[in-house]
Amino acid sequence: MEKTWAISGVDLHLDLPGAGTGAAAVGAGERGVRAALTDALREAVRSGRLAPGTRLPSSRTLAVDLGLARNTVAEAYGELVAEGWLTARQGSGTRVASRTAPPRPAPAHRRATPPRTPPPPVHDLRCGPCDVSSFPRAAWLSAARRAITAVPHEAFGYGDGRGRPELREALAGYLARARGVRTTPERVVLCAGFSQGLALLGRVLRQRGVKTMGVESYGLWVHRGIAERAGLRTDPLTVDGHGARVAELDDEARRSVRSVLLTPAHQFPTGVPLHPDRRAAVADWAARTGGLIVEDDYDGEFRYDRQPVGALQGLAPEHVVYCGTASKSLAPGLRLAWLVLPEHLVADVLDLRRSGEWGMGVLDQLTLAEFINSGGYDRHVRAMRLHYRRRRDELVSALARQAPHIRVTGIAAGLHAVLELPPGTEQATIQAAAWRGLAIEGLSRFRHDAAGPSVPSPVPDGRDGLLVAYGTPAKHAFAGALETLIDVLPPAPAPTP
């Protein structure tokens, strides 16, 4: 008769001190084995390794697993039930009992003192994820079913180091149509998020002898850290109202800079697009020097009051690495991003991918390919564009009514706005917001440490600023978040006599 014990019940690891299994268990004596089993189960519950409510294997299954007599296990269970460690109910099996933690002794009476740190935030307007509550679950599930049904068996093997060809082909068509990217599927490499893609590029550049990467003086410190961990020094370029001052790449002091990381469609965090003259200038710099531009197009799909700004990659496909991601358009938890590489970089990037530390799953790749090809991705992006525009308009209208002295910039695209503040008020405003339960960030948080005092603020007149991410708060909480924000903003200056 075929044994079925190997696929029944649940696995449970137990050490039985003083008792073995099989013949050893017999030699130890039934009473000693039962005591060892009882002690092991009791200790597993006491230590928390077996959490309250955990269902234990049946006495038959555990007896077979441990090589003991079934009666020995049943008696051990019975003893622990009697002691209150376990519970046993007909139809529910044997489970770890719920135990109430003993009350802590009351602290000695002390004089009440005010808290030294702000309370946990009730509202969060910090930049980061998109509105993950709007993830298109039903449409994504339908696409996943269609993709898994149609895909060949070989898709579940190790596959091409660039990623699934279905998604690379879908992305090549979508990026050409929606972002003006010039590429073929063979030059698209899929990554587990933009951070992985940037780390790959940093390692490849360092292997090629590049030592310094130019970056925007205001940007995400996480990305600067990734470049630096790859062995690249980061050199900040001034950011003003027209984006990064790329002409600084021709300064004598920057002759060693042979790569630059830019956010040309929507500079982060100031929200301005790179001026057309500067786009042409940086493409010319790359062609003259053999330099490489890393284009972070993190939210290029979301624009509201302006014509779409196409990818910089279209100007110089052999000198720009275009980096796109689904983190803002769908959800960061998908960990899906893509690099569109110049031809001369493909082999080096793939060689590094083959080291085995840069892998990613295929199911979400197949699903996104189907989602794009079926038109679901375009429909979702258009719906989210309208959703975020309404949120932005609500923010701007509230400020216009209740804080008209606060200028709002960077609102033509993206998922956040910049609020200009009077000089010297940024940190005080952030602290006041924290005490009111509002988490928010200032412009200074994104400034490169080496930028130096000579680099002017991208906000006019040297003012401080706040970043307000309007996409993430839940619909029912957004009005409260705005009310708290307006309450902590600096007041309007007194009129001059």
C-alpha positions as CSV (number, residue, x, y, z in Angstrom):
1,M,0.0,0.0,0.0
2,E,1.4,3.4,-0.9
3,K,2.3,5.6,2.0
4,T,0.5,8.9,2.3
5,W,2.2,10.3,5.4
6,A,4.7,12.2,3.4
7,I,2.1,14.6,2.0
8,S,-0.3,14.9,5.0
9,G,-0.3,17.3,7.9
10,V,2.3,20.1,8.5
11,D,6.0,19.9,9.1
12,L,7.2,20.5,12.7
13,H,10.9,20.5,13.7
14,L,11.5,19.3,17.3
15,D,14.7,18.4,19.1
16,L,14.2,15.6,21.7
17,P,17.0,15.9,24.2
18,G,17.8,12.6,25.8
19,A,15.8,10.6,23.3
20,G,16.4,9.4,19.7
21,T,14.1,8.1,17.1
22,G,13.4,4.6,15.9
23,A,15.5,2.0,17.7
24,A,17.1,4.6,19.9
25,A,13.7,5.7,21.1
26,V,12.8,2.2,22.1
27,G,16.0,1.9,24.1
28,A,15.4,5.1,25.9
29,G,12.1,3.8,27.2
30,E,8.6,5.0,26.4
31,R,8.3,7.2,29.5
32,G,11.6,9.0,28.8
33,V,10.7,9.5,25.1
34,R,7.3,10.9,26.1
35,A,8.8,13.3,28.6
36,A,11.4,14.5,26.0
37,L,8.6,15.1,23.5
38,T,6.5,16.9,26.1
39,D,9.4,19.1,27.1
40,A,10.3,19.9,23.5
41,L,6.8,20.9,22.6
42,R,6.4,23.0,25.8
43,E,9.6,24.9,25.1
44,A,8.7,25.5,21.5
45,V,5.4,27.2,22.7
46,R,7.1,29.0,25.6
47,S,9.8,30.5,23.4
48,G,7.3,31.7,20.8
49,R,8.6,29.4,18.0
50,L,5.1,27.9,17.9
51,A,2.8,30.9,17.9
52,P,-0.7,30.9,19.4
53,G,-3.2,29.3,17.0
54,T,-0.6,27.2,15.2
55,R,-2.1,23.9,14.1
56,L,0.1,20.9,15.1
57,P,0.4,17.7,13.1
58,S,-2.0,14.9,13.9
59,S,-0.6,12.3,16.4
60,R,-0.3,9.8,13.6
61,T,1.6,12.2,11.4
62,L,4.0,13.4,14.1
63,A,4.6,9.8,15.3
64,V,5.6,8.7,11.8
65,D,7.8,11.8,11.3
66,L,9.6,11.2,14.6
67,G,9.7,7.4,14.5
68,L,7.7,7.1,17.7
69,A,4.6,5.2,18.8
70,R,1.4,7.0,18.1
71,N,0.3,6.5,21.7
72,T,3.4,8.3,22.9
73,V,2.6,11.3,20.9
74,A,-1.1,11.2,21.8
75,E,-0.2,11.1,25.6
76,A,2.2,14.0,25.2
77,Y,-0.5,16.0,23.5
78,G,-3.0,15.1,26.2
79,E,-0.6,16.2,28.9
80,L,0.0,19.6,27.3
81,V,-3.7,20.1,26.7
82,A,-4.3,19.5,30.4
83,E,-1.6,22.0,31.3
84,G,-3.1,24.6,29.0
85,W,-0.3,24.8,26.5
86,L,-2.4,23.2,23.7
87,T,-6.1,23.0,22.9
88,A,-7.9,20.1,21.1
89,R,-11.3,20.3,19.6
90,Q,-13.2,17.9,17.4
91,G,-12.8,18.9,13.7
92,S,-10.2,21.6,14.5
93,G,-7.3,19.4,15.5
94,T,-4.6,20.2,18.1
95,R,-3.5,23.8,18.2
96,V,-1.2,26.0,20.4
97,A,-3.4,27.7,23.0
98,S,-3.8,31.5,23.0
99,R,-2.1,32.8,26.1
100,T,-2.5,36.2,27.7
101,A,0.7,37.9,28.5
102,P,1.1,38.6,32.2
103,P,0.4,42.2,33.0
104,R,3.4,44.5,33.4
105,P,4.0,46.0,36.8
106,A,2.7,49.5,37.0
107,P,5.6,52.0,36.8
108,A,6.5,54.0,39.8
109,H,4.5,57.3,39.9
110,R,6.4,60.0,38.1
111,R,5.6,63.5,37.3
112,A,4.1,63.8,33.8
113,T,6.5,65.3,31.3
114,P,5.8,66.4,27.7
115,P,7.0,64.0,25.0
116,R,10.4,64.8,23.5
117,T,9.6,63.5,20.0
118,P,6.7,64.2,17.8
119,P,3.8,61.7,17.6
120,P,3.6,59.2,14.8
121,P,2.3,60.9,11.6
122,V,-1.4,60.8,10.9
123,H,-1.0,62.3,7.4
124,D,1.9,61.6,5.1
125,L,2.7,64.0,2.2
126,R,6.3,62.8,1.6
127,C,7.4,61.9,-1.9
128,G,7.8,58.3,-2.7
129,P,5.2,55.7,-3.9
130,C,2.3,56.4,-6.2
131,D,-1.3,55.8,-5.2
132,V,-1.0,52.0,-4.7
133,S,-4.7,51.8,-3.7
134,S,-5.5,52.5,-7.4
135,F,-3.5,49.5,-8.7
136,P,-5.7,47.9,-11.4
137,R,-6.1,44.5,-9.7
138,A,-8.9,43.1,-11.8
139,A,-7.3,44.1,-15.1
140,W,-3.8,42.9,-14.0
141,L,-5.3,39.5,-12.9
142,S,-7.0,39.1,-16.3
143,A,-3.7,40.0,-18.1
144,A,-1.8,37.5,-15.9
145,R,-4.3,34.7,-16.7
146,R,-4.0,35.4,-20.5
147,A,-0.3,35.6,-20.3
148,I,0.3,32.4,-18.3
149,T,-2.2,30.5,-20.5
150,A,-0.5,31.4,-23.8
151,V,3.2,31.4,-22.8
152,P,5.4,28.4,-23.8
153,H,6.9,26.1,-21.1
154,E,10.4,27.4,-21.8
155,A,9.4,30.8,-20.3
156,F,9.8,29.3,-16.8
157,G,13.4,28.4,-17.4
158,Y,16.4,30.7,-16.8
159,G,15.9,32.5,-20.1
160,D,17.7,35.5,-21.7
161,G,19.7,37.7,-19.4
162,R,17.9,40.7,-20.9
163,G,14.5,39.5,-19.7
164,R,11.5,38.0,-21.4
165,P,11.3,38.9,-25.1
166,E,7.5,39.4,-24.9
167,L,8.0,42.4,-22.5
168,R,11.1,43.8,-24.3
169,E,9.2,43.8,-27.6
170,A,6.1,45.4,-26.0
171,L,8.2,48.1,-24.3
172,A,10.2,48.9,-27.5
173,G,6.9,49.7,-29.2
174,Y,5.3,51.5,-26.3
175,L,8.4,53.7,-25.6
176,A,8.8,54.7,-29.2
177,R,5.1,55.6,-29.4
178,A,4.7,57.3,-26.0
179,R,8.1,58.6,-25.1
180,G,10.0,59.1,-28.4
181,V,12.6,56.5,-27.6
182,R,14.5,55.0,-30.5
183,T,15.4,51.3,-29.8
184,T,14.9,47.7,-30.7
185,P,13.9,44.8,-28.3
186,E,17.5,43.6,-28.3
187,R,18.7,46.8,-26.6
188,V,16.1,46.6,-23.8
189,V,17.3,45.1,-20.6
190,L,14.8,44.4,-17.8
191,C,15.7,45.1,-14.1
192,A,14.2,44.6,-10.7
193,G,13.6,48.3,-10.2
194,F,15.5,51.4,-11.2
195,S,17.9,51.0,-8.3
196,Q,19.1,47.7,-9.7
197,G,19.5,49.2,-13.1
198,L,21.5,52.1,-11.8
199,A,23.7,49.7,-9.8
200,L,24.3,47.6,-13.0
201,L,25.3,50.7,-14.9
202,G,27.5,52.0,-12.2
203,R,29.4,48.7,-12.0
204,V,29.8,48.6,-15.8
205,L,31.0,52.2,-15.9
206,R,33.6,51.6,-13.2
207,Q,34.9,48.5,-15.0
208,R,35.3,50.7,-18.1
209,G,37.5,53.1,-16.1
210,V,34.9,55.8,-15.3
211,K,35.6,57.4,-11.9
212,T,33.1,60.3,-11.7
213,M,29.4,60.7,-12.4
214,G,27.8,64.1,-12.7
215,V,24.5,64.4,-10.9
216,E,22.0,67.2,-10.3
217,S,22.7,69.2,-7.2
218,Y,19.2,68.5,-6.1
219,G,18.1,64.9,-6.4
220,L,17.4,61.7,-4.6
221,W,20.2,60.8,-2.2
222,V,19.5,57.1,-2.6
223,H,20.6,57.2,-6.2
224,R,23.7,59.1,-5.4
225,G,24.5,56.4,-2.8
226,I,24.0,53.6,-5.4
227,A,26.5,55.3,-7.8
228,E,29.0,55.8,-5.0
229,R,28.7,52.2,-3.8
230,A,29.5,51.1,-7.4
231,G,32.8,53.0,-7.0
232,L,31.8,56.3,-8.7
233,R,32.4,59.8,-7.2
234,T,29.4,62.0,-7.7
235,D,29.9,65.6,-8.8
236,P,26.9,68.0,-8.5
237,L,25.7,70.2,-11.3
238,T,23.9,73.4,-10.4
239,V,20.1,73.2,-10.8
240,D,18.1,76.3,-11.5
241,G,14.7,77.2,-13.1
242,H,15.7,75.5,-16.4
243,G,17.0,72.3,-14.9
244,A,20.6,71.2,-14.6
245,R,23.3,73.6,-15.8
246,V,24.9,71.0,-18.1
247,A,27.4,73.6,-19.5
248,E,29.3,73.0,-16.2
249,L,30.3,69.6,-17.7
250,D,32.8,71.5,-19.8
251,D,34.4,73.2,-16.8
252,E,38.1,72.5,-16.5
253,A,37.6,71.0,-13.1
254,R,35.1,68.4,-14.5
255,R,37.3,67.1,-17.4
256,S,37.2,63.6,-15.7
257,V,33.4,63.5,-15.7
258,R,32.4,61.0,-18.4
259,S,28.8,60.1,-17.2
260,V,25.9,62.2,-15.9
261,L,22.6,61.2,-14.3
262,L,19.7,63.5,-15.2
263,T,15.9,63.7,-14.8
264,P,15.3,65.8,-17.9
265,A,11.5,65.4,-18.4
266,H,10.7,66.4,-14.8
267,Q,13.7,67.4,-12.6
268,F,13.4,65.8,-9.2
269,P,12.6,67.4,-6.8
270,T,12.2,70.9,-8.3
271,G,9.7,69.8,-11.0
272,V,11.2,71.8,-14.0
273,P,11.9,70.2,-17.4
274,L,15.4,70.5,-18.8
275,H,15.4,73.5,-21.2
276,P,15.6,72.5,-24.9
277,D,18.9,74.3,-25.3
278,R,20.4,72.4,-22.5
279,R,19.0,69.1,-23.8
280,A,20.8,69.8,-27.1
281,A,23.9,70.9,-25.2
282,V,24.3,67.8,-23.1
283,A,23.7,65.5,-26.1
284,D,26.5,67.4,-27.9
285,W,28.7,67.0,-24.8
286,A,28.2,63.3,-24.9
287,A,29.0,63.0,-28.6
288,R,32.1,65.2,-28.3
289,T,33.6,63.5,-25.3
290,G,32.3,60.0,-25.6
291,G,30.4,60.5,-22.4
292,L,27.3,58.7,-21.3
293,I,24.0,60.2,-20.2
294,V,21.8,58.2,-17.8
295,E,18.2,59.4,-18.2
296,D,15.9,58.7,-15.3
297,D,12.4,59.0,-16.8
298,Y,10.7,58.1,-13.5
299,D,7.3,59.8,-14.1
300,G,7.3,60.8,-17.7
301,E,3.7,59.7,-18.4
302,F,2.2,62.2,-16.0
303,R,1.9,65.7,-17.4
304,Y,-1.1,68.0,-17.1
305,D,-0.6,71.6,-18.4
306,R,2.0,71.2,-21.0
307,Q,2.8,69.3,-24.1
308,P,4.6,65.9,-23.5
309,V,8.3,66.2,-23.1
310,G,9.9,63.4,-25.1
311,A,12.8,61.3,-23.9
312,L,16.3,62.9,-24.2
313,Q,17.4,59.5,-25.6
314,G,15.8,60.3,-28.9
315,L,18.4,63.0,-29.5
316,A,21.4,60.7,-29.0
317,P,20.5,57.0,-28.8
318,E,24.2,55.9,-28.8
319,H,25.1,58.2,-25.9
320,V,22.0,57.9,-23.6
321,V,20.8,55.1,-21.4
322,Y,17.1,55.5,-21.0
323,C,15.8,54.3,-17.6
324,G,12.1,53.7,-17.2
325,T,10.0,52.1,-14.4
326,A,6.6,50.9,-13.5
327,S,7.0,52.2,-9.9
328,K,5.0,55.4,-10.5
329,S,2.7,54.2,-13.3
330,L,1.6,51.0,-11.5
331,A,3.3,50.1,-8.2
332,P,6.8,50.0,-6.8
333,G,6.1,46.5,-5.4
334,L,6.2,45.0,-8.9
335,R,10.0,45.8,-9.0
336,L,9.8,46.2,-12.8
337,A,12.1,48.7,-14.6
338,W,14.0,48.8,-17.9
339,L,17.2,50.1,-19.5
340,V,17.4,51.1,-23.1
341,L,21.1,50.7,-23.9
342,P,23.4,52.0,-26.5
343,E,24.6,49.1,-28.6
344,H,28.2,49.3,-27.2
345,L,26.9,48.7,-23.6
346,V,24.7,45.7,-24.2
347,A,27.4,43.0,-24.0
348,D,29.0,44.4,-20.8
349,V,25.7,44.7,-19.0
350,L,24.7,41.2,-20.0
351,D,28.1,39.8,-18.8
352,L,27.5,41.4,-15.4
353,R,23.9,40.0,-15.3
354,R,25.3,36.5,-15.8
355,S,27.1,36.7,-12.5
356,G,23.8,35.5,-10.9
357,E,23.1,38.4,-8.4
358,W,20.8,40.4,-10.7
359,G,17.9,38.0,-11.3
360,M,14.2,38.7,-11.4
361,G,11.0,36.7,-11.8
362,V,9.2,36.2,-15.1
363,L,5.5,36.2,-14.2
364,D,5.1,39.9,-13.8
365,Q,7.2,40.5,-16.9
366,L,4.8,38.3,-18.9
367,T,1.8,40.1,-17.3
368,L,3.1,43.6,-18.1
369,A,3.7,42.6,-21.7
370,E,0.1,41.4,-22.0
371,F,-1.1,44.5,-20.2
372,I,0.7,46.8,-22.6
373,N,-0.3,44.8,-25.7
374,S,-4.0,44.7,-24.7
375,G,-4.2,48.4,-24.2
376,G,-4.8,48.1,-20.5
377,Y,-1.6,50.0,-19.6
378,D,-2.5,53.0,-21.7
379,R,-6.0,53.0,-20.2
380,H,-4.6,52.8,-16.6
381,V,-2.1,55.6,-17.2
382,R,-4.8,57.9,-18.7
383,A,-7.1,57.2,-15.7
384,M,-4.3,57.9,-13.2
385,R,-3.3,61.1,-15.1
386,L,-6.8,62.4,-14.5
387,H,-6.8,61.2,-10.9
388,Y,-3.5,62.9,-10.1
389,R,-4.5,66.1,-11.9
390,R,-7.7,66.4,-9.7
391,R,-5.5,65.9,-6.6
392,R,-3.1,68.6,-7.8
393,D,-6.0,71.0,-8.6
394,E,-7.4,70.4,-5.1
395,L,-4.0,71.3,-3.5
396,V,-3.5,74.4,-5.6
397,S,-7.1,75.6,-5.0
398,A,-6.8,75.1,-1.3
399,L,-3.5,77.1,-1.2
400,A,-5.0,79.9,-3.4
401,R,-7.9,80.3,-1.0
402,Q,-6.2,80.0,2.4
403,A,-2.5,80.7,1.8
404,P,-2.3,82.9,-1.3
405,H,1.1,84.2,-0.2
406,I,2.6,80.7,-0.8
407,R,3.8,80.2,-4.4
408,V,3.4,76.7,-5.9
409,T,5.8,75.5,-8.6
410,G,6.6,72.3,-10.4
411,I,2.9,71.4,-10.9
412,A,2.8,70.9,-14.7
413,A,3.7,67.3,-14.4
414,G,4.5,64.5,-11.9
415,L,3.1,63.6,-8.5
416,H,4.4,66.4,-6.2
417,A,4.5,70.2,-6.0
418,V,7.0,72.6,-4.5
419,L,5.9,75.2,-2.1
420,E,8.1,78.2,-1.8
421,L,8.8,79.4,1.8
422,P,10.4,82.6,3.2
423,P,14.1,82.2,3.9
424,G,15.0,80.4,7.1
425,T,11.5,78.9,7.7
426,E,11.8,75.4,6.1
427,Q,13.0,73.4,9.1
428,A,10.6,75.2,11.6
429,T,7.7,74.4,9.3
430,I,8.7,70.8,9.0
431,Q,8.9,70.5,12.8
432,A,5.6,72.2,13.3
433,A,4.0,69.8,10.8
434,A,5.5,66.8,12.7
435,W,4.0,67.9,16.0
436,R,0.7,68.2,14.2
437,G,1.0,64.6,12.9
438,L,2.0,65.6,9.3
439,A,5.0,64.1,7.7
440,I,6.5,66.3,5.0
441,E,10.0,67.0,3.5
442,G,11.9,70.1,2.6
443,L,14.0,70.9,-0.4
444,S,17.2,70.9,1.6
445,R,16.8,67.2,2.2
446,F,17.6,66.5,-1.4
447,R,20.6,68.8,-1.8
448,H,23.9,67.2,-2.6
449,D,26.3,67.4,0.4
450,A,29.1,68.7,-1.9
451,A,27.0,71.4,-3.6
452,G,28.4,74.1,-1.4
453,P,27.0,77.5,-0.5
454,S,27.7,79.0,-3.9
455,V,25.0,76.8,-5.6
456,P,21.8,78.8,-5.6
457,S,18.5,77.4,-4.6
458,P,16.3,76.4,-7.6
459,V,13.5,78.4,-5.8
460,P,13.6,82.1,-6.7
461,D,15.1,84.6,-4.3
462,G,16.9,81.9,-2.3
463,R,13.8,80.9,-0.5
464,D,13.3,77.6,1.3
465,G,10.7,75.1,0.1
466,L,8.5,72.1,0.8
467,L,7.8,69.1,-1.3
468,V,4.1,68.0,-1.2
469,A,3.3,64.6,-2.7
470,Y,-0.4,64.8,-3.5
471,G,-0.9,61.3,-4.9
472,T,-0.6,59.0,-1.9
473,P,-3.1,60.0,0.8
474,A,-6.4,58.2,0.9
475,K,-9.3,60.1,-0.6
476,H,-11.0,60.4,2.8
477,A,-7.8,61.7,4.4
478,F,-6.6,64.2,1.8
479,A,-8.8,67.1,3.0
480,G,-7.4,66.7,6.5
481,A,-3.9,66.5,5.3
482,L,-4.3,69.8,3.3
483,E,-5.9,71.5,6.3
484,T,-3.0,70.6,8.5
485,L,-0.5,71.6,5.9
486,I,-2.0,75.1,5.5
487,D,-2.2,75.5,9.3
488,V,1.6,75.1,9.7
489,L,2.7,77.2,6.7
490,P,4.4,80.5,7.6
491,P,2.0,83.5,7.7
492,A,1.9,86.2,5.1
493,P,4.4,89.0,5.8
494,A,2.9,92.1,7.4
495,P,2.2,94.9,4.9
496,T,4.8,97.6,4.8
497,P,3.6,101.0,6.1
